[in-house]
Amino acid sequence: LIEIFPVKSKPEQERICLRCDIEYETKSAVYVASENDSILGLCKFRINDNSASITAISSEVKPIRNDIAILLCSSVINFLISCKVEKILFEADGFKDSFIHSLGFKKTDDMWLFE
């Protein structure tokens, strides 16, 4: 069973980011996908006032599985919508336009904006 959950502890966020080769940022938040205590991937994001940005998606084993990336992004997007964030941007590197578009983002003025 794959579980998706937020990592609330900053030291734990830092540890997971390092394991997935992602730079840890104290102002960011992290959601993790795990199965049987194994980390399948993470999604790092930050919230600024009424906007938010998905800044990284990664895993220990590269490349991250598409299904895991979709589950993580969908969970983060649902959380951000529940927080009444007005604008959600996709800023993570290394993903094809078709993948980003499949998550519900639209390219506008060189930015990927969630619709």
C-alpha beads as a LAMMPS data file, in Angstrom:
LAMMPS data file: protein, C-alpha beads

115 atoms
114 bonds

1 atom types
1 bond types

-500.0 500.0 xlo xhi
-500.0 500.0 ylo yhi
-500.0 500.0 zlo zhi

Masses

1 110.0

Atoms # bond

1 1 1 0.000 0.000 0.000
2 1 1 1.456 3.353 -1.050
3 1 1 1.039 6.108 1.525
4 1 1 1.287 9.841 0.790
5 1 1 1.785 12.136 3.774
6 1 1 3.285 15.473 4.824
7 1 1 6.572 15.440 6.699
8 1 1 6.112 17.850 9.609
9 1 1 9.521 17.595 11.272
10 1 1 12.133 19.908 9.701
11 1 1 15.036 17.547 10.551
12 1 1 13.120 14.700 8.883
13 1 1 12.412 16.892 5.833
14 1 1 16.122 17.641 5.570
15 1 1 17.038 13.945 5.852
16 1 1 14.556 12.929 3.149
17 1 1 15.635 15.747 0.813
18 1 1 19.261 14.634 1.138
19 1 1 18.314 11.012 0.401
20 1 1 16.536 12.154 -2.774
21 1 1 19.291 14.590 -3.882
22 1 1 17.118 17.659 -3.355
23 1 1 18.296 20.858 -1.696
24 1 1 16.616 21.307 1.686
25 1 1 15.011 24.709 2.309
26 1 1 13.640 25.608 5.734
27 1 1 10.771 27.623 4.199
28 1 1 9.570 24.707 2.083
29 1 1 7.265 21.832 2.954
30 1 1 7.577 18.207 1.864
31 1 1 5.136 15.427 1.053
32 1 1 6.479 11.871 0.825
33 1 1 5.297 8.700 -0.885
34 1 1 6.291 5.525 0.922
35 1 1 5.588 1.826 0.805
36 1 1 6.676 -0.623 3.501
37 1 1 8.874 2.058 5.118
38 1 1 10.665 2.654 1.814
39 1 1 10.669 6.199 0.386
40 1 1 9.342 6.149 -3.176
41 1 1 9.531 9.905 -3.726
42 1 1 9.012 13.410 -2.436
43 1 1 7.345 16.609 -3.554
44 1 1 8.758 19.855 -2.167
45 1 1 6.724 23.061 -2.270
46 1 1 6.506 26.467 -0.666
47 1 1 3.633 28.805 0.140
48 1 1 4.034 32.577 -0.144
49 1 1 0.995 34.613 0.923
50 1 1 -1.765 33.542 -1.520
51 1 1 0.434 31.662 -3.973
52 1 1 2.402 28.421 -3.886
53 1 1 5.050 26.710 -5.988
54 1 1 5.885 23.048 -6.478
55 1 1 9.667 23.337 -6.562
56 1 1 10.986 19.761 -6.688
57 1 1 9.876 16.187 -7.247
58 1 1 12.413 13.430 -6.788
59 1 1 13.198 9.966 -5.480
60 1 1 16.153 7.942 -4.292
61 1 1 15.977 5.799 -7.424
62 1 1 16.084 7.937 -10.559
63 1 1 13.996 8.681 -12.468
64 1 1 10.976 8.931 -10.218
65 1 1 8.114 6.699 -11.319
66 1 1 5.404 8.653 -13.161
67 1 1 2.601 7.231 -11.008
68 1 1 4.412 8.297 -7.824
69 1 1 5.050 11.806 -9.171
70 1 1 1.366 12.124 -10.102
71 1 1 0.191 10.904 -6.668
72 1 1 2.539 13.311 -4.876
73 1 1 1.630 16.330 -7.005
74 1 1 -2.093 15.610 -6.757
75 1 1 -1.846 15.356 -2.961
76 1 1 0.073 18.631 -2.718
77 1 1 -2.337 20.397 -5.092
78 1 1 -5.342 19.169 -3.049
79 1 1 -3.686 20.408 0.142
80 1 1 -2.962 23.824 -1.418
81 1 1 -6.536 24.135 -2.681
82 1 1 -7.828 23.305 0.816
83 1 1 -5.610 26.128 2.136
84 1 1 -7.363 28.502 -0.299
85 1 1 -4.128 29.263 -2.163
86 1 1 -5.115 31.436 -5.128
87 1 1 -2.228 30.629 -7.484
88 1 1 -0.235 27.375 -7.793
89 1 1 2.893 27.284 -9.960
90 1 1 4.892 24.296 -11.162
91 1 1 8.602 25.147 -11.001
92 1 1 10.216 21.708 -10.652
93 1 1 12.888 20.941 -13.253
94 1 1 13.214 17.860 -15.420
95 1 1 9.619 17.175 -16.430
96 1 1 8.114 17.138 -19.902
97 1 1 5.463 19.687 -20.784
98 1 1 2.964 16.880 -21.395
99 1 1 3.438 15.581 -17.832
100 1 1 3.001 19.046 -16.279
101 1 1 -0.058 19.701 -18.426
102 1 1 -1.575 16.339 -17.357
103 1 1 -1.529 17.571 -13.738
104 1 1 -3.799 20.492 -14.653
105 1 1 -1.189 23.192 -15.252
106 1 1 -1.296 25.565 -18.211
107 1 1 1.705 27.431 -19.591
108 1 1 1.148 31.190 -19.367
109 1 1 3.881 33.802 -19.873
110 1 1 6.649 31.183 -19.417
111 1 1 5.055 29.945 -16.160
112 1 1 3.107 26.782 -15.449
113 1 1 -0.082 27.864 -13.628
114 1 1 -2.615 25.431 -12.139
115 1 1 -6.112 25.886 -13.567

Bonds

1 1 1 2
2 1 2 3
3 1 3 4
4 1 4 5
5 1 5 6
6 1 6 7
7 1 7 8
8 1 8 9
9 1 9 10
10 1 10 11
11 1 11 12
12 1 12 13
13 1 13 14
14 1 14 15
15 1 15 16
16 1 16 17
17 1 17 18
18 1 18 19
19 1 19 20
20 1 20 21
21 1 21 22
22 1 22 23
23 1 23 24
24 1 24 25
25 1 25 26
26 1 26 27
27 1 27 28
28 1 28 29
29 1 29 30
30 1 30 31
31 1 31 32
32 1 32 33
33 1 33 34
34 1 34 35
35 1 35 36
36 1 36 37
37 1 37 38
38 1 38 39
39 1 39 40
40 1 40 41
41 1 41 42
42 1 42 43
43 1 43 44
44 1 44 45
45 1 45 46
46 1 46 47
47 1 47 48
48 1 48 49
49 1 49 50
50 1 50 51
51 1 51 52
52 1 52 53
53 1 53 54
54 1 54 55
55 1 55 56
56 1 56 57
57 1 57 58
58 1 58 59
59 1 59 60
60 1 60 61
61 1 61 62
62 1 62 63
63 1 63 64
64 1 64 65
65 1 65 66
66 1 66 67
67 1 67 68
68 1 68 69
69 1 69 70
70 1 70 71
71 1 71 72
72 1 72 73
73 1 73 74
74 1 74 75
75 1 75 76
76 1 76 77
77 1 77 78
78 1 78 79
79 1 79 80
80 1 80 81
81 1 81 82
82 1 82 83
83 1 83 84
84 1 84 85
85 1 85 86
86 1 86 87
87 1 87 88
88 1 88 89
89 1 89 90
90 1 90 91
91 1 91 92
92 1 92 93
93 1 93 94
94 1 94 95
95 1 95 96
96 1 96 97
97 1 97 98
98 1 98 99
99 1 99 100
100 1 100 101
101 1 101 102
102 1 102 103
103 1 103 104
104 1 104 105
105 1 105 106
106 1 106 107
107 1 107 108
108 1 108 109
109 1 109 110
110 1 110 111
111 1 111 112
112 1 112 113
113 1 113 114
114 1 114 115
